[in-house]
Amino acid sequence: MDNKSRTIQTKFKIAYRECDYLEDKIFKKDGVVFKTHRYTTSELMNSPHHDKINAVTKKIGSDISYWEMSGKLSHSEKEVYHAERDRIDDTLHQLNRNIQNREPTLWEKISRVAEEFITKIMDNLPMLRELLTYTGKMLGKIPYIGTAFPVLIHIGRKSSHLLASLTKK
């Protein structure tokens, strides 16, 4: 393998490293009893790692085009580039599938059901919106409940945020 082929592979290592960083974040969880994924699907799909991978591969593609136009790229070097480009594309595609298809934690499933339930109530009983918003805010301010009943606080905060977004409609 010649120097330019090694250079091409070395440039792709940066993109692979970013893929590894992104992969490490997919299944990280926080919490002891009420476990949730540290990063949401949206945060992972729009992460700086994606931006860096795209920037690196775009720069490599630009370099390859320049080398090819100036006659400094052999057929075998071009094949190395295409193989690496396809490999990084496959890796990124698999990472995105893992992000989209990861199993929610039990607490995330419960929270989602609670949010859907509150949304249905708000759609059908709009006067209840103010009461639940006020209750959610008050639960968040009571220190004893905050330490003794984190579930109530979490639901209270979630309902406040959800209700605030619904009142904006």
Buried (B, 14 or more C-beta within 10 A) or exposed (E): EEEBBEBBBEBBEBBBBBBEBBBEBBEEEEEEEBEBBBBEBEEBBEBEBBEBBEBBBEEBEEBBEEBBEEEEBBEEBBEBBEEBBEEBEEBBEEBBEBBEEBEEBEBBEBBEEBBEEBBEBBEEEEEBBEEBBEBBBEBBEBEEBBEEBEBBBBBBBBBBEBBEEBEEE
